[in-house]
Amino acid sequence: KKLAAFELASGEILEVEGLTEEDEASLSSGDEIILPAEATMSGQKINVHDKPIGRPPNAGKRQGRKLATLTGDKTVVGVRVVTSCNDSTTSSEADLRNYIFDDAVNLAKQYKACSHDKLNIIKPAGGNTIASGNTALASNIVGGVLTVNINRCTTAEADDSTMRNEITAAINSAFGVSNPTDIADHFMYCLPPDTFGGIAYAYMNSWMSLYKDDWCNYVSAQLHEVGHNLNFGHASEGTTEYGDQSGMMGFSYSQNDSPVMCFNAAKSVQSGWFSDKTVTIDPNNDAGSCYSGPLYGLDSYTSSPADANVLIQLLSTGATNYHIGFNGKQGSNSGTVEHGNRVLITTQAATGASLKIANLGAGQSYTIANYDGSGRDVTISV
């Protein structure tokens, strides 16, 4: 069953499993729900046992958090963790600071480059100091990084869910805040080795991402997981969920400064960074409409002519739109892992998950037959 995560006012997160298919499909970020009477809790997880969830009387007007914004300054804190058994994140504070903010290719520099200065990942300003008497819980934030001490071991005593919430509670207590977001927009929890089986994960439209030790150092994992915080879903190809390797929402790689790449056309349209150079076509209402002209790579956004275009979006009456972009292999996208210097076509559903359906070189074309059941075909030619 798909998991849904619910955030308490403190920032601690509980996972809810056993949702019905209808509830899985209908839940959106920020929704408020009423758990069924049959729900049970074990550790940091709630199981609703396939019983329908309820909605409060005002559910028609969402009361939760607003959707993430993808422009302006975003403060980020990297968190190093030390357990009561002296297990710790391998990287030092200085290492994390370097990997997240300061070295050649990292979270901060790559988001800045990919967004053409529209999204800036920055260190929090000074002034966030720990409350008196709480020095055993955490260090002060220095250059965007701190160390948190928790009363857990990296053993069967605690899974990553328990450790995650202990870190959040320690930050709240040490700094005298009600939620870590009182300090910064996003936190990267860099957990000790062997804390969980995967490599990293994050929550959509949220402030928290978690990494298994050294994966906190790798630029692709950084952009991918913080991308989830910004509402980017996975980028798939065929039946492989992470299979679109043209951008950062596909697979992640255990490399510090590579691959140097950005995001596919679907995520790029979603970001809004290129809205002034995006062509939008509605084949259902603009019969016979077309675009004929050059399509520049995203790295050429600022250097291309003022009337140039870097993205094309085809609107749909359903939940899935089509997005077209030239995957230029240069600059901020010089390390794209596949299909460099080709025109890529992706679809994206309302969930944020995208699917690459075609890659085209010069002289090639792709036809979407019977577009939206309209009886008309839409053809993309290069």
N, C-alpha and C positions, 0 to 999 in steps of 0.2 A: 504493500500500500504506500501511496505517496505520503510524505510527511508535510505537515504544515507547522510553522513555527509561530508562537505567540509570545510577544514581549510584554513583560510586566513593567510597571511604572519605573522600577529601579534599573531597567535595562537587562535584567536576567531573562533568559529565553527558555521556554518550555516547548517541547515538540509534541504535536498531536498526531497520532497515527490511527489507522482504522476508519478513516473517513469514507463515506459513501462516494460513489462516482459523481453523483449530482453535486455534493458539497465540494468535492475537489474542483469541479469545473466552475463553480460559482464564486469561490472565495477570491478576494482581491486584497492587495496590501492595504492595511489600515482598517479592515473590517472588524466590527465587534460581533462576538457570538455568545450564545448561551450553551454550555455543555449539557448533554443529556444526562439524566439521572444515572444511567448505566455506566458512565465514564469511570475509569479507574486510573490511578496514578502509581507509577513505579519509577523511583529515582527522579530523573528530570524529564520524564515522558508521560503523556496522558494518552490513553487508548479509549476511543469512543465506541469501539466494537461494532462498527457499521451501523450505528444508530444516527439518525439525522440530527444535526445541530440546530439550535434555535437562533433567532435574531431578536434583539431588543426592539421595543416599539418604534424607536427613532432610526431603525436600521436603513431606512430609505435615504437618510442623509449621513454619509460616512463621517465618523467622529475621529478616526485614526489619523496617522501621520500623513502629511502631504507627500505627493510623489517627489522623488529626488530631482533636484535641478542639476544640469550638466554644464553650467557656466559659472564664471566667477571664481573666487578663492574657496578652496576646501582644505580645512586643517586636518592633518592626519597625525596620529601617534602610533609608533611602533612599540609593542609591549614585549619585553623579555620576561621570562617566567622562571622562577626558582621554587622548587617544591620543598616540603619539609624533610624529604629524604635526600636533599641536595642534588636531585636531578635538575638540569637547567637547559634552557635554550643554548645551543652550541655557540652561536654568535654573541659577541660582546655588544654592549650598547653602542660602542664606536662602530662596530661592524654593521649593525642594523642601520644606523644613521647613514652610513656610506651607501649601503645597498638600496635604501628607500629614497634617499634625497640627493646624495652627493656624487656618486660615481658616474661613469660615462653614460650608461643607459640604465634607467631606473624608473620607478613608478612616477615620480614627480616630472622628470624630464620628458618621458615618453608621452604622458597625457598632455603636457604642454605642447609638444611637437605635433601630436596627432590632432589636437583640437585647434591648432594654429593660434595658441595663446588664449583660447576662450575658456579653458578649464585649467586652473592652476592649483596643483597640490602643494601646500606649504606647511611649514612647521608652525605650531601654535606660538603665539607671542608669549613673552614672559608673564609671570604673575600667577601661574598655576603651581602653588606650593602645597605640600602636604600639611594637614591639620596637626596641631600640636599633639605630641604623644603617639603619633601614628607612623613613626619612622620605620617600625618593624614590618609594616605592610607594603610599603612601596618607596621608591626613590622619587625625587622631584623630576619633572619632565625637563630634560636638557636636550636641546636641538631636535625636538620631535620624538624622543625615545625615553622610556622609563623602564625600570625593573619592578615587577610585582612578586611578592612572596606569598605563597599560599600553603595552607595546612593540609596538603594532599601529597600523595606519592604517585609516580607514574607507574602504577601497577593496576591489578584488578580492583583495587580499592576505589578507583575513580575512572570513569570514561571521560572522553573529551567534553561531554555535556555537563558533567559535574564540575570539571575543572574550569570550563568556560564561565560558568556562573560564579564560581569562587573568585575568579579574576575580576569579574565585574563588581562583585561585592567588595573586594579589597580596594579597588580604585575608588568606589563611592565613599568608603569609610576613610581611606587615607586622605582624600582631598576634601571631604566634607560636602559632597554633592549628592544629589538624588539620582543622577543618571550620568554615565560617562559623557553623553552628548552635551552636558553643561560645560565640558572642558574642550572638546574638539568634535569635528563633524564625523570623523571616521577613526576607528581603532583597528589595528592589525595585531591579533593575538598570535605571537610566534611561540608555539608550544614546544616543550622538550621532545626529544626523540621517543618513539614508541608510545605516543599518547593515543593515537588512533590509526586505523588501518589505511585511510586514504592519504592524499597529499595536501589537500586544502579544501575549504568550502566557505561559503558566505551566504548571507541572506539577501533576498531581493529587496530593494527599496529600504535599505537598512544602513547601519553604521558600523557593523561588526563583520570582520572576516577572520578566519582561523587558518593556520598553516602548520604543517608538521615540520618543525625545526628548520632545516636549510631551505625548504620551499618558500620561506619568508624572504629569502634573498634573491629569488629568481624573478626576473622582470616579467616574464609571461604569466606566472602565477599571480604576481602582484596586480597586473592590469586586468587579468581575468576575474579575480575575486572581488576587487574593488568595482569592477565592471558590473558584477551582480548587485552590489550596493546601489549602483546607479541605474538599475533596472534593465541591464543587458542580459538577455537569456543566452543559452548555448547556441553555438553555430554548428549545424549538422551537415552531413553530406551522405546521401544514400541512407542506409540504415544505421550509420555510426553517429552517435549523439554529438561527439566532439570532432567529427570528421572534416569539417571545413577548416583547413589549415592555412587559409589565406589571411586570417586575422586572429586576434588574441582571444576570442571567445570559443575557439576550438580547443585542441589539445594544448597543454602547458608543457614546458621543457625545462629540464634541470640544468640551466645555463644562466650565469649571472647577468651577462650583458647582451644576450641574444635569445631569440631572434628579434631583430629590429623591425617591427611591423605594427600596424594599427588595427582597424576593424573593417569588416566587410561592408558592403553597400547598405544592407538592412540596418545594421547598428549605426552606421554613419548618418542615414536619414533620420533615425530615431533620436540621435544626439542633438539635432538642430544646429550643429556647428556650420553646416554648409547650405543652409536654407536659401540663401541669396543666390546660390549657383546650382539649384536643384530644379529640374524640369518635372512638373507633375502633370500627368495625362490621365484622364478618366475615359477609358475605352467604351464604357457603357453609356455615357452621356455625350461624348464627343466623337461620334461616328466619323471615321475618315481622318481623325486628327493624327498627327505624327510629329516626330522630331527627326530632323536630318541635320547633322552637323558634328563637329568634333566633341569628344568626351575626354576631359583631362583626368589624370590621376589625382587623388586627394592631396598628395604632397605638393601638387602644383596649384592648389587653391588660391594662394595669395599672389603667385607669380603669373598666373594665367590672365588673359584679358578680362576686363570688367564684365563683358557680356558672355564670357565662357561658362560652360556647365561642367560639373564634376559628377553629378548623380542624376538618375532618372527614376521616378517613382510612378508605377502604374496602379491606380486606385482600383479597388474591387468592392463589390456590394457585399461580399462575405467578410470573414474575419482575417483573411490573408491578402496582403498586398505584395506586389512584385517590385523588386529594386534592382537597378542596373548600375554598375560602376566599372571603371577601368582600373584594374589592380596594378597600377604603375609601380615598378620595382625600383624605387629611388628614394633618397632622403629618409624620412621617418618611416617609410615602408620598404626600405631597401632589402630587408631580410625576410620578406614574405615567403613562407615555406613552400607554397605551391601556387601554380597558375599565375606567376608574375607576368606582367605586360599582356594580359588577356582581359577581355570583357567578361565579367562574371554576372550571372543572374541569380538572385536569391529571393526566396519568399520569406515572409515573417508573419507569424500568427499573433493573436492578441496577447498570448502568454509571454511574448518576447523571444521565443525560440525561432531561429531562422534555419532555412534549408537551402543549400546551394544546389541549383538544378541544372546549370549549364555553364560552360566556359568556352568562349569563342575567340578565335583568332581571325586575322584578315581573310575576308572572303567567305566566312562561315555565317550561318544564321540559325535561329531557334524559333519555332512557332508554338504559341500557346493556342491550341485548337479550341474552338467554341468557348471563347473567353466568358467566364461567369454564366455560361448557358445562354449567351446572347445570340448564338449562331454565327458570330463573327470570329475570325482568327486574328491574332495579334502576332506579328513577326518582328523579331529583333535581328538586324543584319549588321555586320561589321565590314 
